[in-house]
């Protein structure tokens, strides 16, 4: 028995679900990352009007210049069994095991060799600290490989 393929329509940088499937677990709206992930696995068709979109159309629907690199990380984490969602800080993703109710990790995607403003990294670390989350940096290399690094803010105490 073949699985029902979900159908979604691209609207305002998200995909609105028109026909759901088990893969969507009752969601009515999903991110471009999730839509591309499901489409590439053959579990979803994404349309704009009556036209079925290709992968490149979904990628180009985002205004994020790092969409592809973030997608590579998203796909890697999903394949490893993690739930991945946008952080409310627009800095990256929240990551959790499916069984966890609370997301323990804030993940920030960077591109190997690119210049990253220190303020961006500091914002991620401060957001993680203020929400009591672990901070993970995902570094994407030129071949699409991903390396993960834990990061934290530290304070050196004054010597007595």
C-alpha positions in Angstrom: 0.0 0.0 0.0 1.5 3.4 -1.0 1.5 6.3 1.3 -0.8 9.3 0.5 1.2 12.2 -0.9 0.4 15.5 0.8 -0.3 18.6 -1.3 0.7 22.1 -0.3 0.4 25.6 -1.8 3.2 28.2 -1.6 1.9 31.4 0.1 3.9 34.2 1.7 7.1 32.2 2.3 5.3 29.2 3.8 3.4 26.2 2.5 -0.3 25.9 3.3 -1.4 22.2 3.4 -4.3 21.5 1.1 -4.2 17.7 1.4 -2.5 16.2 4.5 -0.8 12.9 5.1 0.7 10.9 8.0 4.0 12.7 7.4 2.5 16.0 8.3 0.9 14.9 11.6 -2.1 17.2 11.2 -0.2 20.4 10.4 -2.0 23.1 8.4 1.1 25.1 7.5 4.7 24.1 7.2 8.0 25.8 6.6 9.8 25.9 3.2 12.4 23.6 4.8 9.9 21.0 5.7 8.1 21.3 2.4 11.4 20.8 0.5 12.4 17.9 2.7 9.0 16.1 2.2 9.1 16.9 -1.6 12.5 15.4 -2.0 11.4 12.3 -0.2 8.4 11.9 -2.5 5.9 12.6 0.3 4.6 16.0 -0.8 3.7 18.0 -3.9 4.2 21.7 -3.6 2.2 24.0 -6.0 1.9 27.7 -6.8 -1.6 28.0 -8.2 -1.9 24.9 -10.5 1.8 24.6 -11.3 3.8 21.9 -9.5 7.0 23.5 -8.2 10.5 22.1 -8.6 13.1 22.1 -5.8 14.7 25.3 -7.2 11.4 27.1 -7.1 11.0 26.3 -3.4 14.6 27.4 -2.7 14.0 30.7 -4.6 10.8 31.4 -2.7 12.9 32.2 0.4 14.6 35.5 0.8 17.2 33.9 3.1 20.6 34.0 1.3 21.6 30.9 3.3 18.5 28.9 2.6 20.3 26.0 0.9 22.9 25.7 3.7 20.2 25.8 6.3 18.3 23.2 4.4 21.3 20.9 4.3 21.5 21.1 8.1 17.7 20.7 8.4 17.8 17.6 6.3 20.7 16.1 8.2 19.0 16.6 11.5 15.7 15.2 10.3 17.4 12.1 8.9 19.0 11.6 12.4 15.5 11.6 13.9 15.3 15.2 15.3 12.4 17.6 15.1 13.6 20.9 13.8 11.7 24.2 13.9 12.4 27.9 13.6 13.7 29.7 16.6 11.6 32.7 17.7 14.8 34.8 17.5 15.2 34.3 13.7 18.7 33.1 14.4 18.4 29.5 13.4 16.5 26.4 14.5 15.3 24.8 17.7 16.2 21.1 17.7 14.8 18.3 19.9 14.3 14.6 19.9 10.8 13.8 18.9 10.0 12.4 22.4 11.2 15.5 24.2 8.4 18.0 25.0 10.8 21.0 25.4 13.4 21.9 22.8 16.8 21.8 24.6 18.9 23.1 21.8 19.3 26.4 19.8 21.2 25.7 16.6 22.9 28.4 14.4 24.0 27.7 10.9 27.2 29.1 9.5 29.1 28.6 6.2 32.7 27.5 6.5 35.1 30.2 5.4 32.5 33.0 5.5 33.0 36.1 7.6 30.4 36.1 10.3 29.9 39.2 12.5 30.8 38.5 16.1 27.5 40.2 17.1 25.5 37.4 15.3 27.3 34.7 17.3 27.0 36.6 20.5 23.2 37.0 19.9 22.9 33.3 19.5 24.8 32.5 22.7 22.9 35.2 24.6 19.5 33.8 23.3 20.6 30.3 24.3 21.6 31.4 27.8 18.5 33.5 28.4 16.2 30.6 27.4 18.4 27.9 29.2 19.1 26.1 25.9 22.3 24.5 24.6 23.9 26.4 21.7 25.1 24.4 18.8 26.9 25.8 15.8 26.4 23.9 12.5 29.2 24.7 10.0 28.4 23.8 6.4 31.4 23.2 4.1 31.6 23.6 0.4 30.6 20.0 -0.3 27.5 20.1 1.9 29.1 18.4 4.8 28.0 19.5 8.2 30.1 19.7 11.4 28.4 20.5 14.8 30.1 22.3 17.6 28.8 23.1 21.1 29.3 26.7 22.2 28.6 28.7 25.4 29.3 32.1 27.0 31.8 31.9 29.8 32.9 34.4 32.4 36.3 34.4 34.0 36.0 35.3 37.6 38.4 37.8 39.1 41.3 36.4 40.9 40.9 36.9 44.7 
